[in-house]
Amino acid sequence: MKLKILPLTITAALTAALLFGGWFAYRHYGIEKPLDRLAGAVPGVTSAVVTTTNGQVNIDVRLKQDADVSEVYRKVKSDGASEIGGKKFTLTAEGQTNERLDKAWSYALFDVAQAMENRQYTGIREAMNKLSEQFPGMTADTSMDEDNVYVTLRDGTAAKFVILPRQPATLEVWPNA
């Protein structure tokens, strides 16, 4: 029995093209495009870009100054649950920031990092209240859910949105327990 190389090579190439082409088409048209449309339709979102990798869905959104970042996260996560499935979901929010907001955030970064590390989330609110006093005219809003801590800094028409992922507490076992 003699195998013909040309038909075998063509069959293998077509099979690979169909498999990988189908997988890329599904990922693009079955996951990314619906999530892109869904995220772009959420109130306060001006644009959305969806990228998927193995086991992860990342959505980068550009928000209006008056947007509620926690509501955007909740709406995208709940409405896109069928596309996200069991994948890890990450939302990155960006607003029209300015130098003053970036400077204010850099001042609060140490206190915020310490509060997140120690899971003392009220420290974030205290740090934002100090920022509002230190930078007159700037407002800071904080909120939290089971997934993230959301910080919004506003200064006139500029806004900075920060999403800080909460790490769930792990159950530890003590040797004397």
C-alpha positions as CSV (number, residue, x, y, z in Angstrom):
1,M,0.0,0.0,0.0
2,K,1.5,3.2,-1.2
3,L,0.4,6.6,0.5
4,K,0.2,9.6,-1.8
5,I,1.9,12.5,-0.1
6,L,0.1,15.3,-1.9
7,P,-3.5,14.3,-1.0
8,L,-2.4,13.5,2.6
9,T,-0.8,16.9,3.0
10,I,-3.8,18.8,1.5
11,T,-6.2,16.9,3.8
12,A,-4.1,17.6,6.9
13,A,-3.8,21.3,6.0
14,L,-7.6,21.6,5.4
15,T,-8.4,19.8,8.7
16,A,-6.1,22.1,10.6
17,A,-7.5,25.2,8.9
18,L,-11.1,24.1,9.7
19,L,-10.3,23.3,13.4
20,F,-8.3,26.5,14.2
21,G,-10.5,28.7,12.0
22,G,-13.6,27.4,13.7
23,W,-12.1,28.0,17.1
24,F,-11.0,31.5,16.2
25,A,-14.4,32.3,14.6
26,Y,-16.2,31.0,17.7
27,R,-14.0,33.0,20.1
28,H,-14.4,36.2,18.0
29,Y,-18.1,36.0,17.0
30,G,-19.4,33.9,19.9
31,I,-17.6,35.6,22.8
32,E,-15.8,38.8,22.0
33,K,-18.3,40.5,19.7
34,P,-21.4,39.9,21.9
35,L,-19.5,41.1,25.0
36,D,-18.2,44.1,23.1
37,R,-21.8,45.1,22.1
38,L,-23.1,44.3,25.6
39,A,-20.4,46.4,27.4
40,G,-20.7,49.3,24.9
41,A,-24.5,49.5,25.6
42,V,-24.1,49.9,29.4
43,P,-25.0,53.4,30.5
44,G,-21.8,55.5,31.1
45,V,-19.6,53.4,28.7
46,T,-18.3,55.3,25.7
47,S,-16.2,52.4,24.3
48,A,-15.3,48.8,25.1
49,V,-12.6,46.4,23.9
50,V,-12.8,42.7,24.7
51,T,-9.9,40.3,24.6
52,T,-10.0,36.6,25.5
53,T,-7.2,34.3,26.4
54,N,-7.3,30.7,27.7
55,G,-9.6,30.8,30.7
56,Q,-9.8,34.6,30.9
57,V,-12.0,37.4,29.6
58,N,-10.6,41.0,29.8
59,I,-12.8,44.0,29.0
60,D,-11.3,47.5,28.8
61,V,-13.9,50.2,29.0
62,R,-13.7,53.9,28.6
63,L,-16.2,55.6,30.8
64,K,-18.0,59.0,30.9
65,Q,-17.2,61.3,33.8
66,D,-20.5,60.6,35.6
67,A,-20.4,56.8,35.2
68,D,-20.8,54.4,38.1
69,V,-17.9,51.9,37.7
70,S,-19.4,49.4,40.2
71,E,-22.7,49.4,38.2
72,V,-20.8,48.9,34.9
73,Y,-18.9,45.9,36.4
74,R,-22.1,44.4,37.8
75,K,-24.1,44.9,34.6
76,V,-21.4,43.5,32.3
77,K,-20.8,40.5,34.6
78,S,-24.5,39.6,34.9
79,D,-25.6,40.3,31.4
80,G,-22.5,38.6,29.9
81,A,-22.6,35.6,32.1
82,S,-23.3,33.2,29.3
83,E,-20.4,34.4,27.2
84,I,-18.0,34.6,30.2
85,G,-19.0,31.2,31.5
86,G,-16.4,29.8,33.9
87,K,-13.6,32.0,32.7
88,K,-11.9,34.6,35.0
89,F,-13.4,38.0,34.3
90,T,-11.4,41.3,34.5
91,L,-12.8,44.7,33.8
92,T,-10.4,47.7,33.4
93,A,-12.0,51.1,33.5
94,E,-10.5,54.3,32.2
95,G,-11.9,57.9,32.3
96,Q,-10.8,61.3,31.1
97,T,-8.2,61.9,33.9
98,N,-6.0,64.8,34.5
99,E,-2.6,65.5,36.2
100,R,-4.3,66.6,39.5
101,L,-6.2,63.3,39.8
102,D,-3.2,61.2,39.0
103,K,-1.2,63.1,41.6
104,A,-3.9,62.7,44.2
105,W,-4.1,59.0,43.5
106,S,-0.3,58.6,43.9
107,Y,-0.6,60.3,47.3
108,A,-3.2,57.8,48.4
109,L,-1.6,54.7,46.9
110,F,0.3,53.7,50.0
111,D,-2.7,53.9,52.3
112,V,-4.9,52.1,49.8
113,A,-2.3,49.3,49.3
114,Q,-2.0,48.9,53.0
115,A,-5.8,48.7,53.5
116,M,-6.1,46.1,50.7
117,E,-3.2,44.0,52.0
118,N,-4.7,44.0,55.5
119,R,-8.3,43.7,54.3
120,Q,-9.2,46.8,56.3
121,Y,-11.3,48.3,53.5
122,T,-12.5,51.2,55.7
123,G,-8.9,52.5,55.3
124,I,-9.6,53.1,51.7
125,R,-12.6,55.3,52.5
126,E,-10.5,57.2,55.1
127,A,-7.7,57.7,52.5
128,M,-10.2,59.1,50.0
129,N,-11.7,61.4,52.6
130,K,-8.2,62.8,53.3
131,L,-7.7,63.3,49.6
132,S,-10.9,65.3,49.3
133,E,-9.7,67.5,52.1
134,Q,-6.1,67.8,50.7
135,F,-7.3,68.6,47.1
136,P,-10.3,71.0,47.4
137,G,-12.9,70.6,44.6
138,M,-12.0,66.9,44.1
139,T,-14.6,64.3,45.1
140,A,-13.9,60.7,45.9
141,D,-16.4,57.9,45.9
142,T,-15.8,54.3,47.1
143,S,-17.9,51.2,46.9
144,M,-17.4,47.5,47.3
145,D,-18.9,44.2,46.4
146,E,-17.8,40.5,46.7
147,D,-15.3,40.9,43.9
148,N,-13.8,44.3,44.0
149,V,-13.3,47.7,45.6
150,Y,-14.2,50.6,43.4
151,V,-12.7,54.0,43.7
152,T,-13.8,57.0,41.6
153,L,-12.0,60.4,41.8
154,R,-13.7,63.3,40.1
155,D,-12.3,66.8,39.5
156,G,-14.5,69.1,37.4
157,T,-14.9,67.3,34.0
158,A,-12.2,64.8,34.7
159,A,-12.6,61.4,36.3
160,K,-10.3,58.5,37.4
161,F,-11.7,55.0,37.9
162,V,-9.8,52.4,39.8
163,I,-11.0,48.8,40.3
164,L,-9.1,46.9,43.0
165,P,-9.7,43.1,43.1
166,R,-10.5,41.7,46.5
167,Q,-8.8,38.4,47.3
168,P,-11.2,36.1,49.1
169,A,-10.1,35.1,52.6
170,T,-8.6,31.6,52.7
171,L,-9.3,29.2,55.5
172,E,-6.2,28.5,57.4
173,V,-5.5,25.4,59.4
174,W,-3.6,25.8,62.7
175,P,-1.6,22.9,64.1
176,N,-3.2,23.2,67.5
177,A,-6.8,23.5,66.3
